[in-house]
Amino acid sequence: RPMSLRDFHAFEGHVTAAYANRGREVPEEWYEFPVFYFTNPNSIFGSDEQVPYPKYTQALDYELEIACVIGKTGRDIPAEKAEEHIFGYMIMNDWSARDVQRKEMKLLGPAKAKDFATSLGPWLVTIDELRDRATGRPGVFDLEMAARVNGVERSRGNFKDIHWSFGQIVERASADAFLLPGDVLGSGTVGTGCLLELTKGQGPWLQPGDVVELEIERLGILRNRVANKG
């Protein structure tokens, strides 16, 4: 169980597509700093666990993301020192109820649209295992990413395409705030990494019984089956 769980919005491709679906331009502020929200650290699911289908949604979606886990306490951590505080990386699925999210975002931010489930796993890979794929940007590696639903590939991207590096993500999260061992920071969705983006928000969405597999090179396959509603 994470100490805390923050999810960022760091891939420009996804952000651009999501705003285009709503007929809007990406806000200038998105390019000023990496933005995030806090989600529920008490609704964590591992690989091969069944994930609930919330009874209050008709638009369940997956999100293909990567997450880092903090291993060393820090505050006001500069981007170039971030890897000293990152224990490792793993795959993250930020499950989303899109119809609920659409309404909540008009008011404050995602809450019940997100807090029912986040999947992490299948294991935690330390930075030393990824050094040969380093890009030169703090906390960014050249790793292919893909998502499949019932064995059919729906999404593909690469970690290296992230706009805000995990160095910058850690710097932002730790600004005037402590990061503690066990804290999890998610990247946000890679470009094409969700049904919202792929279907322009129209669906079809995930259904009970669907099996979602998220795969990232070196990090394994995070697999979950969607449970029956309610």
C-alpha positions in Angstrom: 0.0 0.0 0.0 1.6 3.3 -1.1 2.2 6.1 1.4 0.6 8.4 -1.1 -0.3 8.2 -4.8 0.1 11.2 -7.2 -0.7 10.9 -10.9 0.8 13.4 -13.3 -0.2 14.5 -16.9 3.2 14.3 -18.5 2.8 13.0 -22.1 2.1 15.8 -24.5 0.6 13.4 -27.1 -2.2 12.3 -24.8 -2.8 15.8 -23.5 -3.1 17.3 -27.0 -5.6 14.5 -28.1 -7.7 14.8 -24.9 -8.1 18.5 -25.4 -8.8 18.2 -29.1 -11.6 15.8 -28.3 -13.2 18.6 -26.3 -12.6 21.1 -29.1 -10.0 23.0 -27.0 -6.4 24.0 -27.1 -3.9 22.8 -24.5 -3.7 25.5 -21.8 -0.5 27.5 -21.8 -0.1 26.6 -18.1 0.5 22.9 -19.0 3.9 23.9 -20.4 4.8 25.8 -17.3 5.1 22.9 -14.8 4.0 19.2 -14.5 0.5 19.0 -13.1 -0.9 16.2 -10.9 -3.7 15.1 -8.7 -3.8 12.9 -5.6 -5.7 9.7 -6.0 -6.6 6.8 -3.6 -3.7 4.8 -2.1 -6.2 2.4 -0.5 -7.6 1.1 -3.8 -4.5 -0.7 -5.2 -4.7 -3.9 -7.3 -1.8 -6.1 -8.3 -1.3 -8.0 -11.5 -3.8 -10.8 -12.3 -6.2 -9.4 -9.7 -9.8 -8.7 -10.7 -10.7 -5.0 -10.8 -14.2 -3.8 -9.9 -16.5 -2.3 -12.5 -18.1 0.6 -10.5 -21.9 0.5 -10.5 -22.1 4.3 -11.1 -20.4 4.3 -14.5 -21.2 3.3 -18.1 -17.7 4.3 -19.5 -14.9 2.3 -17.9 -11.4 3.0 -19.4 -7.8 1.9 -18.9 -4.8 4.2 -18.9 -1.3 3.0 -19.9 1.2 4.6 -17.6 4.5 4.2 -15.9 5.1 5.0 -12.2 8.1 5.5 -10.0 8.4 4.6 -6.4 10.3 6.8 -4.0 13.0 5.1 -1.9 14.6 7.9 -0.1 13.1 10.8 1.9 13.5 14.2 0.3 12.2 17.7 0.1 12.9 20.3 -2.6 14.7 17.7 -4.7 16.2 19.2 -7.9 15.5 17.3 -11.2 19.2 16.3 -11.6 19.2 14.7 -8.1 15.8 12.9 -8.5 17.2 9.5 -9.4 18.9 9.4 -6.0 15.4 9.3 -4.5 13.7 6.9 -7.0 13.9 3.2 -5.9 12.5 1.9 -9.2 9.7 1.8 -11.8 6.6 -0.2 -12.5 3.6 -0.3 -14.8 0.5 1.6 -13.7 -3.1 1.4 -14.9 -5.1 4.5 -13.8 -8.6 3.0 -14.3 -11.1 5.8 -15.2 -14.9 6.2 -15.2 -15.1 8.7 -18.1 -18.7 9.7 -17.8 -18.2 10.6 -14.2 -14.9 12.3 -14.9 -16.5 14.5 -17.5 -18.8 15.9 -14.9 -16.3 16.2 -12.1 -13.8 18.1 -14.2 -16.3 20.9 -14.6 -16.3 21.4 -10.9 -13.0 20.6 -9.2 -11.1 17.5 -10.5 -11.2 13.7 -10.7 -12.5 12.0 -7.6 -15.1 9.1 -7.9 -14.0 8.9 -11.6 -10.6 7.5 -10.4 -10.6 6.5 -6.7 -12.1 3.0 -7.2 -9.0 1.3 -8.6 -5.3 1.7 -9.6 -3.3 -1.3 -10.7 0.5 -1.5 -10.1 2.9 -4.2 -11.0 3.8 -6.9 -11.8 7.0 -6.0 -10.1 9.3 -3.1 -9.2 12.4 -2.7 -11.4 15.3 -0.8 -10.0 17.1 1.9 -12.0 20.3 -0.2 -12.4 18.3 -2.6 -14.6 17.5 0.2 -17.0 20.8 2.1 -17.3 21.5 0.8 -20.8 18.2 2.4 -22.0 18.8 5.8 -20.4 18.1 8.9 -22.6 20.2 11.5 -20.8 17.1 13.1 -19.3 16.7 12.4 -15.5 14.4 9.5 -15.0 13.5 8.9 -18.7 14.3 5.6 -20.5 13.8 4.2 -24.0 11.1 1.6 -23.3 8.3 0.5 -25.6 4.8 0.6 -24.1 1.7 -1.3 -25.3 -1.9 -2.1 -24.2 -4.1 -5.0 -25.2 -7.8 -5.7 -24.6 -8.7 -9.4 -24.9 -5.5 -10.0 -26.7 -5.9 -7.2 -29.3 -3.4 -4.4 -29.3 -5.1 -1.0 -28.8 -2.3 1.3 -27.7 1.5 1.7 -28.4 4.0 4.3 -27.4 7.4 4.9 -25.8 8.4 6.1 -22.4 11.1 8.4 -24.0 8.4 10.5 -25.6 7.3 11.9 -22.2 7.3 15.7 -22.1 8.0 16.1 -18.4 10.7 13.9 -17.2 10.5 12.0 -13.9 13.3 14.3 -12.7 11.0 17.2 -13.2 8.0 15.3 -11.8 10.0 14.5 -8.6 11.1 18.1 -8.4 7.5 19.4 -8.7 6.1 16.9 -6.2 8.8 17.6 -3.6 8.6 21.4 -3.9 8.1 22.6 -0.2 6.8 19.1 0.6 8.4 15.8 1.7 8.4 12.7 -0.5 8.7 9.6 1.7 9.7 6.0 0.9 6.7 4.2 -0.6 5.2 7.3 -2.3 4.2 6.5 -5.9 4.2 9.1 -8.7 2.5 8.2 -12.0 3.4 9.6 -15.4 -0.1 10.0 -16.8 -1.2 8.3 -20.0 1.1 7.8 -22.9 -0.2 9.0 -26.3 -2.9 6.6 -27.6 -2.9 4.9 -24.2 -6.6 4.9 -23.4 -10.0 4.4 -25.1 -11.0 8.0 -24.5 -8.2 9.1 -26.9 -8.7 6.2 -29.4 -12.4 6.6 -29.8 -12.6 10.4 -29.4 -14.6 9.9 -26.2 -17.4 8.0 -27.8 -16.5 4.4 -26.8 -17.1 1.5 -26.9 -15.7 1.2 -23.4 -14.5 -1.7 -21.3 -17.1 -4.4 -20.4 -17.3 -6.9 -17.6 -15.0 -9.9 -18.3 -12.6 -7.9 -20.5 -8.9 -8.6 -19.9 -6.6 -5.6 -20.0 -2.9 -6.2 -20.4 -0.4 -3.3 -20.1 3.2 -4.1 -21.2 6.3 -2.0 -20.9 9.7 -3.3 -21.9 11.8 -4.5 -19.0 8.9 -3.9 -16.6 6.7 -6.9 -17.6 3.0 -7.3 -18.2 0.3 -5.9 -15.8 -2.8 -8.0 -16.4 -6.3 -7.5 -14.9 -9.8 -8.8 -15.6 -12.8 -6.5 -15.2 -15.3 -7.8 -12.7 -19.0 -7.9 -13.1 -20.8 -4.7 -12.3 -21.9 -3.9 -8.8 
